[in-house]
């Protein structure tokens, strides 16, 4: 069995980055000039929110895949 403590799947990282970018696009598309009206602090908040979503997606996917690997080691 390989050491899973320090490795991760590139696909999971890509999926989390895509989720963060989709949220950023959604915020930009639906709030219009919100970031221009509020300035740099609003951009930083939106960036933080998107990064947090990406981290959550990463943790959920990685944990789910590791749990499935432990349940079905041959698959």
N, C-alpha and C positions, 0 to 999 in steps of 0.2 A: 504494500500500500504506500502510495506516495505521501510526502509531507504536504498537507494542504494549508499549513499555517501562513505561508508567505507568498502563495501564488494566487492569481485570480484569472478569470477568463477575459480576454480582450473584448469579446462580444458583449459581456455584461457591462463593461466600462463604456463601450460605444452606445449601448442602449440607454444608460443613465445620462450620457452627454446629450443624446438626441431628445430625451425627455425634458432635460433642462432647457434646451434650445427651443423646443416646442412651447414650453410654458412662457419663455421670454417672447416668442413671436405672438403668442396669444395675448399677453399683457400689452405688448406694443400695438397690436392690431385693434384691440378693443378699448384701450384707454387713450388712443390718439396721441395728443401732445402732452400727456401727463408728465413725462420725464422732462420735457422742455419747460413746462411751467414750474416744476419743483426744483430743477437743477440737479447738481451732482449728488446730493444726499438721496434723492429719490432713485436715481440710477443705481446707487450703491445698495439701497434696500431691495430693489428688484433683482439685482445680481445676487444678493444674499439669499433671497427667496428661491431663485432658480437653482442656485448651488445646493441649497438644502433639499430641494426636491430631487435633484440628481443623486445626491448622497443616499436619500431614502430609497430610491429605485435601485441603486447599486446594492445596498444592504439587503433589501428584500429579495432580489433576484439571486444574489450570491448565496444567501442563507437557504433559500428554497432549493437551489440546485445541489448544494452540499447535503441537505437533508435527503433529497431524492437519491443521491449517490450512496448515502449510507443505508438507505432502505433497499435499494436495488443495486448491489455492488457489481453485478455482472453486466448491467445495461449500460 
